[in-house]
Amino acid sequence: MSGPKESAASLLEVHDLSVHFGEAQRARWSWWHTERSLLRAVDGVSLSVGKGEIVGLVGESGSGKTTLGRAILGMYPIAGGEVLFAGSDVSRMSRNDRRLLRRRMQMIPQDAAASLSPRFSVSQLLTEAYDISGTAPAARKPTSELLSMVELGHEHANKYPHELSGGQARRVSIARALAMGPDFIVADEPTAGLDVSAVATIVNLLMRLRTDLGLSYLVITHDLQVVAYLADVIAVMYLGKIVEIGRAEDIIDSPKHPYTRSLLHSISGRAAAERAMFELKGEVPNPLTPPSGCRFHPRCSFARPLCRTQEPLRTECGKNHETACHFWNKIEATLDPANGRINSKENTP
Ligand code: SF4
């Protein structure tokens, strides 16, 4: 593979990435309909994942999280920007290089149970992962070893997906990803639909695998409790854009963007006044016709005329902490850090 040398710290770098859907209609439909039907699912996203780092990607359904994860893995064509993995531009690779790279970049799919073919036993599902990738027999790990990596006994090898619990199906999905010997995994809602004890098992398993194998993850989730525990860095996505990114503890303890505050408002420990102020109102707007200016303005209690006309850029709001809000510092000044109450009406932006 060609490209610049692999950075010592960064395994994955995404620069200004855009993924659009709907352009195929251009040839069939009139130009004005095409403009209206172009869906900018991911719109100018930048982030990086270091070696052995866990980046959590949070946001409501429809924010573009899964599309971003799939585009990084080359499963969707990109409309702009670049994805550098180990220093090489994924979008400019030959098909063969990209096929080889896919071993190093794996996905744990959303709804693991549905992604496992009901016709195959666990053993066959693990073999299938090797068959699809064309892995030589000598390079294949035995089924028992893969099962043991995800803390499942060999007795599960002959079971079929319908005989597995939700947590066991999730672990089989993880084993399929591990079969390729990856460095980087996109885990799409790895704990969705699981009970509390299964969530803890999966989270601890992912962390142990990170330590044992030096894995890096992009964990896509709507569960802030999970990401607060699991991630080193949290990126908050809204309607195709990252509106806040920073170290996990800074995002959880000192969020700057009103949307991040809204997502966090339900987590215990937030003052009642702050919870009321940042309660999320309404639904995510239609991504085909996103709001002008700041895309969050129709739902933001702090929106001002500028927010409706000018898109806020991501700017530094702390050490390794960026947010895209015109008024993040003024909003912060309205809250008393001691109790989360509004300090003074004059301070509102
Ligand atoms: Fe709210 Fe304006 Fe900040 Fe957007 S830019 S989050 S609308 S205050």
Boltz pocket constraint, residues with backbone or C-beta under 6 A from the ligand:
constraints:
  - pocket:
      binder: B
      contacts: [[A, 257], [A, 258], [A, 259], [A, 294], [A, 295], [A, 296], [A, 297], [A, 300], [A, 301], [A, 302], [A, 303], [A, 304], [A, 307], [A, 310], [A, 312], [A, 324], [A, 325], [A, 326], [A, 327], [A, 328]]
      max_distance: 6.0
